[in-house]
Amino acid sequence: MTAVYLKELRSYFKTPLGYAFMAFMLVLFGIYFMLYGLFYHNADYSMVLNSVTMLILFALPLLTMRMFSEEMHNKTDQLLLTSPVSVWKIVLGKYLAAMTLFALVLVITMFQPLVLHALGGNVPTEKVIGGYIGFLLYGFAFISIGMLISALTENQLVAALASIGVFMLIFLLDGITALLPTSHFFAMICLIIAILLVSFLIYRAIRNIYVTGIVAIVGIAAAVLLFFLVPSFYENLLTKVADWISLVIRYSDFYTGVFDFSNVVFYISFSVLMIFFTVQIIEKRRWS
């Protein structure tokens, strides 16, 4: 894994992508630092972190678009897949390299709150540290999504555009959910669709129609029974689910100075899940 990690990390600095990513991120942070810190004389640097949460979603695809797409396009993925290194180590090596570059940019930006402090600003240290921790986890989660998308296509441009599309969909999830009908029946239909989607993914993984059928039937039967027996289960169900899975809302806790360890666990678990899906996709290609 170390060899993959070092190779991937060096590759970011052998191509313009790594420098473009760092430049884009540092310019974003610099603009908001000047606006909030120097122009408006606001020493709360967590506002800078919160302001760039959406804009970095356009920068992260620069890190993830080439992870596996480039390997597949150049046919060098066959060398990796036939090497004695396990798929898990290959995926983790690439992921850790992207994480390192992202973290490096954040380390550089830490000089900005130090400047505010040196100028006499009352920087809320605990809040800023919490904001940085949340921002780091926030970025790691989106990097894992971008890596998964990169494993699905050999075209880097497609991987980048698809990543931006998915990132924006996640960012706008709360607003989209608020526009959906709030009836119990609509919530039940959405739950049934989710059950069918999960059943499809299970079938793609195990190729067993009987097990898949049992899972789908039991899940749909449970959803219908809940509709008649416990209708309160569907009360604001879509909003509750959207709030629970929202990567953006969970970051807002860090930004406001609330350090909830469950949010840390969620971000880590989410990233691990995306890594697991990526490994499964690569494993399937390896044996096909």
N, C-alpha and C positions, 0 to 999 in steps of 0.2 A: 504493500500500500504506500509506503514511503516513496518508492521510486515513481509511482503514478502521481502522487501528490507533488513532488518536486518537478516532474516533467510538466505537469499541468500549470503549476505556478510560474515556471520559467516561460511557458508559451504565452502567457498574458503579456509579458514584457518583450516578447520577440515580434509581436504584431501590434498594430495601432489600437486594438480593442481595449487592452488593459489601460493604456494611457488615456484613451477617449473616455472610458468609464470614470477613471479617477478625476479627469478634468471636469467632466460634466457634474459629478457629485460635489467637487470642491467649489465650483462656480455657484451651484445652487446654495450651498451652505454660506458661501461668502456674500451672496446677494441678500439673503434673509438676515445674516449677521449684521450687515451694514444698516439694513432697514430698522430692525428691532433694537439692536444694541447701540449703534452709533447715531442713527438719525432720530429715533424715538427715545433714546436713553433708557431702554428697558433692559435690566440686568437679568431677567428671567430667560435664560438660554433655552429652556425647555420649549418655549414658543417657537424657536427656530427649528428644533427637531420636529415638532408637530406640523409645522408649515410645509416641510419637504416630504412628508409621508406619502403623498400622492405622486409628487413629481419624480421620486426615485423609481417609481414603477416603470418609467420610461428608460431608466438607466440600467436596471438589473438585467434586462434581456441581452445587453452587451456582454455580460458575464456568462450567461447560460446558453445563448443561442448556438454556440459552437461546441459545447461539451461533448455531445455524442453525434450531432448532425455532421460535424466536420469529419469525424472518424468514419462514419458510414459513407459520406460522399467520396472520401479518398480511399475507401476500402481498407483503411488501416485498422478498422475495428476487428477484422479477422485475426490480426496479430495479437490483439489484446485478449480476445475470446479464446484463443488457442494457447495462451500462455498459462503457466502454472498458477498465476494469481487468480484468486476467486473473484467472482463477479461483485460480491459485496465489497471487497477491497478496492476494486476498480472504481466503483460508484462512490465509495466513501473518499477515495483519494481525490477524485475530481471535485466532489462537493466541498471538501475541506480546503482545497485550493481557492475556490470561489469565495468561501467564507473568510479566508485569510485576507484576500484583497479587499473585501468589503469592510472587514474589521480595521484594516490598515488605514482606509480613508477616514473612518470614525476617529481613530487615534490622532490623525493629523488635525481634525476639526476640534479636538479637545483644547487646542491652544486658544481658540476663540473665547470660551468662558473664562479662561485664565487671563486673557486680555481685559475682559470686562471687570474681573476682580482687581487687576492691577490698576485700572482707571478709577477704582473706588466704588464700583457698583456692588450692590448688595445681592450677590448671586446666591439663590437658594440651592446650596450644595446637594442636599439629599434629593431634592426634586430633580435636579439636573442629572445626578448619577442614576436615579431610577429611570429617567427618560432615555439615557444612553443604553441601559440594560434592555429596556423595552424595544428601543429602536434596533438594537443588535438582533434580538430574537425575531422581531418583525421582518427584518431583512433576510435572516436565515430561512424563515418559513417561505418567503416568496422565491428565494433562490432554489429551494427544493422543488417548488412547482415548476419553475422554469427549466430545471434539469429534467424533470419528468417529461415535459413537452419536447425538449430537445431529443429525448430518446425515442420519440414517436415519428420523427421525420429526418430525412437526410439533407433537407434544404434549410440552410441557416436563416434565410430571410423569412421563410414560413414559420420557423421556430420562434423568431423574434416577434413577428406580428401576432402570432397565436398567443405568445406569452403576454404581450401588452393587452390583448383582448381579454384574456382570462383575468389578468391583474385588475383591469378596470372593472370587470364584472364583479369581482370580489369586493372592490372598493365601493361600488355603488349598490351592493347587495341590500343594505338597509333601506335605501330609498326605493329600490324596486319592490321590496317586500311590502312597504307601506302603501303601494299602489294596487296591490292584489286584493281580491275579494276576501272578506273576513268571515264568510259563512263556514259553518262546520262541515257542510257537504264538500265545499271546495278544498278545505284542508284535508278531508279524507281522500279525495281524488289525488291530491299531491302526494300523500303518504303512500297510496297504492302505486303510483308511478315510481316513487323512490324504491319501493319493495321490488318492483319489476326490474328496475335498473340494477339493484344489488343482485338479484337472481341471475341476470344476464352476465354480470361480472363473475359470479360464482361458476356459471356454466363455462365461460371462457377460460377459467382457471383449472377446472377439474374435468370438463367435458363429460359430465355424467348427467343425463337428462332427468333421471329419476330423482336424484338428490336435489337438483335444481327445482324440479316440479314440486317436491314436498316443501321446500323452503318457500316458494312462491305461494302455494296454496295456504299454508299455515299463516304466513304473513298477511295475506289479503283477508283471510277469515278473521284474524285478530283485529285488523283495522276496521272491518265491518261491524264486528261485535262491539268494539269500543264506541262506534258511532251510535249504536242503539242503547247500550247498557251504561256507558260512561261518557255522555256527550260533552261533559266539561273538559275532557281530555283534549278536545279540539279547539278550546277557547284560546284564541290568539296563538295557535300552535305555530304557524309560519313565522310570526314575529319572534317567538321564543327560540325557535330553532336558528333563525337568522342571527339573533343576538348571541346565541351560544357558540356558533361556529365562526362568527365574524372575527377576522384577524385585526380589523381596524378598531372595533369597539374595545377589544381587549388591550390594544396599545394605549387607548385613551386613559386607562387606569394608571399606567406608568406616567403618562404625560401630566396627569393631575396630581401626582405625588402619592398615589395609592399603590403600594407594593403588595399585590395579591399573589401568593406562591402558586395558586391554581392556574394563573395565567402563564407562569413560567412552564409549568408542567404541560399545559395545552400546546404552547408553541413548540416545545421539544417533541411532544408526541405527534403533533401534526407533521413536523419535519421528518421524523422517523418513518411515519406512514408513507409520505411521498417518496422517501428513499427506498422503502420496501417495494412500492409499486414500480419504481424505476428498475430495481433489481429483477423483478419478475418479468418485466418487458425484455430486458437484456438476456435473461436466462432463456426465455422462449425463443429469442432470435439465435441464441447460441446452439440450441438443440434442433432448430428447424433446418 
